Amino acid sequence: MKRLSSFTTLLAACLFAAACSPEVQADPVQPTVASPSPMAPDFTGIDHWINTSPQRLADLRGKVVLVEFWTYSCINCVRVMPHVKQWHAKYRDQGLVVIGVHTPEYGYEKKLSNLRAAIQRFGITYPVAQDNGYNTWNAYRNRYWPALYLIDQQGRIVYQHFGEGQYQETEAKIRSLLAASKAAR
């Protein structure tokens, strides 16, 4: 997992993650109530959309959305990619939408032709948003490559994971959200 900045940025990311946690510390006087998950920010400042027309989260309500922040030169992102591609292939017909948000670390990653070549080389067929200005990255308060944000059918962030690993937990959460969607129909 690559880190973007200093200890202060890491501290801010940890505080954001803690604030987004649905768990609440028990108060001896007040009953414990889970706080609502934050609403997912929309895709903003996107330079180009690849493999799709422009996407808006409001148009994806009722679906489970996996937003993956990545960049094609990041070895950690490359190692996560087979899992994301597998989830897309396995669950897209059940209501999962995968959106890759390519936020470049290096200048050459900003070139659309380089990004298109990488998407073709990796065989990515799900939608990819080119976020050269870090607008969507900043809207999510993201600081890591790769980063996964799972959004429920109401548009709330209900799960996040930074870096490699936790593939079984992530897939279990995807299946759980899809099952809840199926049960609600």
Residue, then its C-alpha position, 0 to 999 in steps of 0.5 A: m500500500k502506498r502512502l500519499s503524505s506525512f504522519t498528519t495525513l495518516l492521522a487524518a485518515c485514521l480519524f476519518a476511518a474511525a468516524c466512519s465506523p458504524e460502531v459506537q462506544a457504549d455510554p453508561v447512561q445512554p443506550t448504544v445506537a449505531s451511527p449512520s454510515p456516511m453518504a458516498p461522495d459523487f464522482t467529481g472533476i473526472d477528466h475522462w470516463i473509460n469503458t462507459s459514459p459518465q457515471r453518477l452515484a445517484d443513478l446507481r441507487g439500488k445497486v451495490v457499488l465498489v469504488e476502487f482507487w488505483t493507479y496503474s504503476c502501483i504494484n499493490c494495485v496490480r496485485v489487488m486487480p485480479h480480485v476486483k476483476q473477478w468480483h466484477a465478472k462474478y457479481r455484475d449480473q446480481g447488481l454489483v457495479v465496480i468503478g475504478v477511479h484512477t488517480p495518478e501518482y506520477g505525471y506519466e500516469k496522467k496521460l490518457s493514452n497511457l491509461r488506456a493502454a494500461i486498461q487494455r493490458f490489464g483487461i479491465t472491462y469495468p468503468v474507469a474514471q480518470d481523476n487527474g486533479y484528485n477531486t474524487w480522491n479528495a471528496y472521499r478523503n482517500r490517502y491510499w493506493p489501492a483503496l476500496y469503498l463499498i457503497d450500499q443500495q442507499g448510497r452509504i459507505v458501509y465498508q472500506h479497505f486500504g491496501e492488499g488483503q482481506y479479499q474474503e472479508t470484502e467478498a463476503k460483504i459484497r455477497s451480504l449486500l447483494a443478498a439484502s438487495k435480493a431479499a428486499r425485492 
